Amino acid sequence: MRPILIAGNWKMHKTQAEARQFLREFAPALQASSVGATPQRQIILCVPFTDLAVVVEETRGSGIAVGAQNLHWEDQGAFTGEISGPMLTELGVRYVIVGHSERRQYFGETDETVNWRLAAAQRHKLTPILCVGESLQQREQGLTESWIVGQLDRALPGIDLQNLVIAYEPIWAIGTGKTCAAAEANRVIGLIRQHLGADHLPILYGGSVKASNIDELMAQPQIDGVLVGGASLDPQEFARIVNFQTLTPAAAAP
């Protein structure tokens, strides 16, 4: 059985004091069935670099894992502003987001550098969360499938599929309030799984995930969890997402 992963991506939000306050409100709102008692449901907080040490310390022994939002492909060097794998593992970080659309759009990330970062993460026993997804223009032109397959084929040479998470994040649904229909997200994630031939591989959905749509998303058979942006900043809403209720297929139908 594939694990369920509920990951929050705080992006460039929250000071250390704000991170501590979030955790004080978040932890009590978790249901016993969502963490600890069911190891198949893994909570991951992907926080800014300045918050990593604080969040690792505050969540120690809680069952909550901590992730970074990027890492460099080299272990050290003259790369001002970058963070390396050894720096993350020293802190107790376990996951790292790689290839998020905002890194691609604003900071020149390419499929080649994504591949290098994935390899660096795995070299240091970090589990990378690889983000793929199409723009609205690509979707309207009928290029969704070919674009995503191309991203995978360019990013994954030499990468161990046994230590990898993929997040399907349609760019047009990130931070826009527009959510890909649950059935369509399920279809695309199924296509990714089929293309890679990896039934064991956890594949998440990301893109305007919130408390109001989590139950329907998690009722889809191909969706193994979510990568949550803005809604992960609110401790009560993110707790509701983590505490999602399993729906029957009939209840999940629109």
N, C-alpha and C positions, 0 to 999 in steps of 0.2 A: 504494500500500500504506500502511495506517495504521501509525504508529509504535507501538512497544511502550513503555509507560511503567511503571516500577516505582518507586512513591513511598513513602517512609517518613514517617509523621507522628509525631514524637516527643512531641507534646502538651506538657505541662508537666513535662518530664524533661530532665535532664543540664545540669550546669554547663559552663563553657567547658573546664575541665580534663577533665571526663568526655567532652565532645565530641571533644577531641583524642585521648584514649585510644581511643575508639570507632573513629576514622578510622585509627589506627595498626594496629588489628586487622582492620578491615573491608577496606581496600584490598588487602592481600596475599591475601585469601581470594577475590577476584574472579577468575573465569576470563577468559582473554583474549577469549573469544567473547561475553562479557557486557558489555564496555565497551571503547570505543576501536575495536576491530576491526569492530564491527557498530554503526554509528551509529543503526540503527533501534531499538536497545534503550537507552532513556534512563533513567538512575538519577536520582531526585530525592530530596533530603533536606529535609523541611519541619521546621524546627527552631525552638525558642523565639527570641524577638527578641534576647535577650542572647547567643545563640550564632551569630547570622547572620554577623557580620563574621569570626569565627574560622573557621567552616566554609567560607565563601567563600574565604578565604585558603588554608586547608589543602587545598582541593580544586581550586585553580586549575590548569588544564591537564590535569586527570584525566578529563574527560568527565562528571563528576558535576555535576548542576545543583542549585542551592539554592533552596528555596521558603520563604516565610513562612506563618504559620498564619491570618493575618487582615490586613485593612487597612481604614482609614477611607475613606469616600467623598469627603471633602474633602481638599485638598492641604495645608492648614494651618488652624489655628484653636484655639479654646478647647475642646479635647476631651481632657481629662486622661486619660492612660493609653492613648491611641490612637496608631497609627502610620500614616503616609501613604505613598502611592505613591512620591513623590520620595525619601523616606527609604530605601525599599527598593531602588529602582533605583540610588541612589548607592552602595550596598554591593555591587551586582552580583547581587542576587536576580533570578531569572527567572520563578518561579512563585509563586502564592499560593492557599492554600485559602480558599474562600468558602462560607459556609452550612453548615459542618459541624453535625451534629445536636447536638453539645455546645454550640455557640454558640447554636443555636436554643433548646435546652432550658434552659440556665443563664443566658444573657445576653440574652434577649429578641430574638434575631435573627428577622426576618420576611422573607417573600418580597420585600417592597418594599425593605428595607434590603439584602438580598442583591443585588437588581438594581442598586442604587446602587453597591455595592462592586464588582460585576462591571464596571460601566462605568468606575469609577475605575481598576481594574487595567488594563483595555485602553487607557485613555487614556495610561497611562504605560508601555505596551509590555510589561506583565507578562502572563503567561498564567494566567488563573484556572482553578482546579480546583473546579468547582461540585459540591457534594454534595447528593444527593437520596436519599430513602428513606422507607419506611413503618415505623410502629410495629407491635408484635406484635398489638395490638388491631385496627388497621386491616387487617392481613393476615388475621386470623381472620374479619373481617367482609366479606372479599372486596373491599376497597377499594384494594388495592395499585396497580392500574393507574390508576384515576381520581385517586388521591392524587398519584402521581408526575407524571402528565400535568399536573395542576393546578399543582404546584410549578414545573414547567418553563415553563408558560404565563405564570405570574406573575413568574418571575425573569428571563426572557430577552428581553422587549421592548427593542429598541434595541441588543441585544448581538450582536457579530460572531461568528458560528459558526466563522469561519476561525481564530480565536485563542481557543480554548476547549477545556477538557477537562472531561468530566463523570465523576463517580464515583457509582455506585449503591451506597449503603451502607444496607442494611436495618437500622434502628435496633436491632431485636431481636438482631442478630448482632454488634453492636459491643461488644467487651470482655467478651462473655458466654461465649466458647468455642463458641457455636453458629454454625456456618457455613451459610449458604444453600447448598443443593445446587447443584453446579456447573451442572447442566442448567437449573435454575430461574433462577439468576443470569444465565445465557446468554439465557434467554427474556425476562426483564425488560429486559436491556440491548438486546436486539433490538427490543423494543417502543419503547424510548426513541429508538433510532436511526430507526425507521420513523416515529415521530410527528414528529421534527424534520426528516425528509427529508434527512439529512446523512450520506451514506455515508463521508465522509472523517473524521468526528468521532471522536477517540479517547474511548472510554468504558471506565472502569475498574470493577473490583469491589472493595469494601472491606467488611470485617466478619469478624474472627477469621481473617484470612489467616495461614497459618503454613507452615513448611517441609513439613509432612506433606500439605498439600492444594494447594500451588502448582502442581504439574505437571498435576493434573486441571483446575484452574481455567483454566490457560493453554492447555489443549487445546481449549477451547470457541471456536468461530469468531467469536462476537460480542464476546468479552472481550479488550480490547486492553492489559490490564495490571491492576495492583492498587494500592490505597491501603492501606498496612499500618500498623497501630497498634502494639500491644505488641511484636509480633515484630520490629519495626524497631529496637528498643532493644538487641537482642543482635547484635553484629557478625557472629558466625558464622551465626546463623539467618537474618539478613537477607541475608547473602551467598549462602546456599543459595537463598533466594527469588529473588534477582537471577539466580542461575545456574540457573534452572529448566530442566528437561529437556522438550523437545517430545515429547509422546506422540502416537501414532497414535490415531484415533478408537476402535479396538477396545481399545487399552490404557487409554484414558480412561474407558471405560464402567464403571459400577459393577458 
